[in-house]
Amino acid sequence: MPDFSIINRQIGKSIAKRRQQAGFTQEQVAEKLGIGYVAVSRMERGLVMPTVARLYQLAELFGCSSADLLDENSPLADDQARRLCHLFNQLQEHDRKLLGDIFQILSERLREP
């Protein structure tokens, strides 16, 4: 059974990061969502798990997908690969090749006993 306190904290970190990147204060987010700023603080600290509906509202407000809020700190390999793919897509072709080469070398090195 997964440790939901860890998951709550991971999602909370993603919410806080996206809020800051969007240039909002906790009070501004709370006002836009029609909730108290303490509720936003509690979500960001991982004390409460936001509902699915709230995740969609936050994603729309921050200009990201709800999956971004869930996947950003996920320990699952598929989620991490999706995140890396998104980051790669933002790069120019020569930079993607360079980063791919670095990743391959590093991956091979870390697999060694």
C-alpha positions as CSV (number, residue, x, y, z in Angstrom):
1,M,0.0,0.0,0.0
2,P,1.5,3.4,-1.0
3,D,2.4,5.9,1.7
4,F,-0.2,8.7,0.9
5,S,1.5,11.2,3.1
6,I,4.5,11.1,0.8
7,I,2.3,11.3,-2.3
8,N,0.4,14.3,-0.7
9,R,3.8,16.1,-0.1
10,Q,5.0,15.4,-3.6
11,I,1.8,16.8,-5.2
12,G,1.9,19.7,-2.8
13,K,5.5,20.5,-3.9
14,S,4.3,20.5,-7.5
15,I,1.4,22.8,-6.7
16,A,3.7,25.3,-4.9
17,K,6.3,25.2,-7.7
18,R,3.7,25.8,-10.4
19,R,2.1,28.5,-8.4
20,Q,5.4,30.3,-8.0
21,Q,6.3,29.9,-11.7
22,A,2.9,31.4,-12.6
23,G,3.7,34.4,-10.4
24,F,0.8,33.9,-7.9
25,T,0.8,34.2,-4.1
26,Q,-1.2,31.7,-2.1
27,E,-3.7,34.4,-1.4
28,Q,-4.2,35.1,-5.1
29,V,-4.7,31.4,-5.8
30,A,-7.2,31.1,-3.0
31,E,-9.1,34.1,-4.2
32,K,-9.4,32.7,-7.8
33,L,-10.5,29.4,-6.4
34,G,-12.9,30.9,-3.9
35,I,-11.2,29.2,-0.9
36,G,-9.2,30.4,2.0
37,Y,-5.4,30.9,1.6
38,V,-5.0,28.4,4.5
39,A,-6.5,25.7,2.3
40,V,-3.9,26.5,-0.4
41,S,-1.1,26.4,2.2
42,R,-2.4,23.0,3.5
43,M,-2.4,21.6,0.0
44,E,1.1,22.8,-0.7
45,R,2.4,21.4,2.5
46,G,0.8,18.0,1.7
47,L,-1.5,18.1,4.7
48,V,-4.6,17.6,2.5
49,M,-5.0,15.9,-0.9
50,P,-6.7,18.2,-3.4
51,T,-9.8,16.7,-5.1
52,V,-9.6,15.8,-8.8
53,A,-11.8,18.8,-9.6
54,R,-9.4,21.1,-7.6
55,L,-6.4,19.7,-9.5
56,Y,-8.1,20.6,-12.8
57,Q,-8.8,24.1,-11.5
58,L,-5.2,24.5,-10.4
59,A,-3.8,23.2,-13.7
60,E,-6.0,25.7,-15.6
61,L,-4.9,28.5,-13.4
62,F,-1.2,27.6,-13.7
63,G,-1.3,26.9,-17.5
64,C,-0.3,23.2,-17.2
65,S,-2.1,19.9,-17.3
66,S,-3.5,18.2,-14.2
67,A,-1.1,15.3,-15.1
68,D,1.8,17.7,-14.7
69,L,0.8,18.3,-11.1
70,L,0.6,14.6,-10.5
71,D,3.6,13.4,-12.5
72,E,6.2,16.0,-11.6
73,N,7.5,14.2,-8.5
74,S,6.1,10.7,-9.2
75,P,8.4,7.8,-8.4
76,L,6.9,5.8,-11.3
77,A,9.3,5.2,-14.2
78,D,6.5,5.9,-16.8
79,D,5.7,9.2,-15.2
80,Q,9.3,10.2,-15.1
81,A,9.8,9.2,-18.7
82,R,6.8,11.3,-19.8
83,R,8.3,14.3,-17.9
84,L,11.7,13.8,-19.6
85,C,10.0,13.5,-23.0
86,H,8.2,16.8,-22.3
87,L,11.5,18.5,-21.4
88,F,13.2,17.0,-24.5
89,N,10.5,18.4,-26.7
90,Q,11.3,21.9,-25.6
91,L,14.9,21.7,-26.8
92,Q,16.4,22.1,-30.2
93,E,17.4,19.0,-32.1
94,H,21.2,19.3,-31.5
95,D,20.5,19.8,-27.7
96,R,18.2,16.8,-27.6
97,K,21.0,14.7,-29.2
98,L,23.6,16.0,-26.7
99,L,21.3,15.3,-23.8
100,G,20.3,11.9,-25.1
101,D,24.0,11.0,-25.4
102,I,24.7,12.2,-21.9
103,F,21.7,10.2,-20.6
104,Q,22.8,7.0,-22.3
105,I,26.4,7.3,-20.9
106,L,25.1,8.1,-17.5
107,S,22.6,5.3,-17.6
108,E,25.2,2.7,-18.7
109,R,27.5,3.9,-16.0
110,L,24.9,3.6,-13.2
111,R,23.9,0.1,-14.3
112,E,27.5,-1.2,-13.8
113,P,27.9,-3.3,-10.7
